[in-house]
Amino acid sequence: MWKDIRDREAGKLRPNSFANRVKSDRVSSLQLSNHKDIVSPHRGSVNSLQVDLTEGRYLLSGASDASAAVFDIQRASHSEGLIAKYQCLFAVDKQHEHGHKYAISSAIWYPIDTGLFVTGSYDHHINVWDTNTTQVVVNFKLPGKVYRTAMSSLATSHMLIAAGTEDVQVRLCDISSGAFSHTLSGHRDGVMSVEWSASSEWVLITGGCDGAIRFWDIRRAGCFRVLDQSQSQLGRRPPISGWTANKLSTSKSHLASQGSNMKSRILHKKLATNGNATKPSSTTGKLPAKGSTRQRLHPGLLSSQDRAVSHYGAVTGLKVTGDGMYLLSAGSDSRLKLWDVESGCNTLVNYETVRLHTNKPLQLATSQDSALVFAPCMANIKAFDMWTGKASLTLSGHYEAVNCCLYSFQDQELYTGGNDRQILVWSPSRDSTELWTRRIGNPVQTKITGATDCPLPQGRSVSTLMPSIKLCPPCT
C-alpha cells in the first residue's frame, strides 16, 4: 500500500489504477462488520436485496412474510456503543391495503430515481409502489407465481418490467400503459431468473426450470440464442486490441478487394460502350453456391439449438458482468458457469466446492471490476475468482441458508439476506482501511478511513474516484 501511495504521489500510478488497487484490497479483506448492524423488520426469509442505482444510499429488501422495507445505509438511526444501528425508513406488509398476500420473491428499484420501486410476489401480482406515499400506483396480474423481476438500467426508450413466473412465458409489463407489451414464448417450464443485458437495452436474458438460458431481442419475434453447455471455449476471450487489429486488417483487405472489383466493372462498361467488349461465354460462368442462396433460419428456431440446455436442472440465478461481455449462471445442479456472451460458449471455468440451493431463485453478485463473484452456498457466502474459479473467501455468519447477495460499489461492502431473517453487512477490515501518514513540513497527521467511520464535519473527500475515502484530522 505504501509503495502504491508513493507511486501515486510521484505520478507513476494513474488515479484510476490507484483507486482500483485500493478497492480490490478492501474487497479481499471483507469480514462481518463490527460497526454496522441492520435491524431487520422481516419475520420471514429475506429473498431480495438491491441498492438504488442513482445515489447508492437506499437499500430495498423483500421477504417471504410479504413485507418490503427501505433502509438508509449512509445514515444510522442510532448507535449502541461503537455499533451503528440502521432501522428501516418504512415497511409495507400484509396489513397494507394493497400489500401482497404471500411471499415477496423480488424487490427492485426503478432505475431512474428512488421515487418508485417494484415488488413481485407468489400471490401472482407485481406491484409498482410510490416511495413517498407508500401506495400502489400500478398493478399487474400474472398467471402464476412471480419468481423474478428486472428492469434495464440502460433503457431510455421503454419502461418495461421483465417478469419470470412459473408459467412458461416471459411477460414484459409496461409501467406507462399498465398492460403487457410482450409475451416471449420458448421455455418449456417456469422461468426462475431474468436479467437485462448490460450492453443493450433491447436484449433480455432468461433462465428456466427446463435448464435453458435464452437471449431475446424484444424488437423481434423469438429468441435469437440458446446457450448450449456442450459448446465451449477454454478461458477468456482474446484481448480486445488484437481482435480489433485483426478486424481492421480484414476490413481493409475487404475494402481493397471491393475497390478492385469496382474498377474492373467500370472498365468493362467503358469497353462495352465503345463496342470492343465481348460477352463472356456461358461455359466459363459459375452458378452461385446453393448454400448462399438458402435463406438463413433464425438460430432460435432451429430444432437442434432450441432444445439445448445450459444446466442439468433449473437455472436459478443469472448475473451479467459490468462490461456486458460475460454471463454467470447458477443451477440446481449445484454448478456455477461462466459464459462468453458474444460467442455463446461455456468458458469451462471450474468453480470449486459449490453447493447451491435447488428449489428457489438465487441472487448473485460481482465486484466492481468483475474480478470476484459472490455466491450463496447454503449458510455461507463464497467469493470465487471469476477467471480461475478458486474460492478466495468464505464468509460465515448466517444461521440458515443464504438467498441473496448484493455488493455495494460505493462502499465496497457486501449485503446478504437469508432464511434466518437477517440482513448482514460485510465490511473491509479496519486494519486495511486505516492508514496513518505524515505530511512533509506539516505536523498534522492525516488519516484515510471509511466514510462511516469518522463523524467529524471537517472531513473532505480525497478523490472523486473513491467517495468512500475521507481525509480528516485524527480522531482523538
Disulfide bonds with the S-S distance in Angstrom:
none
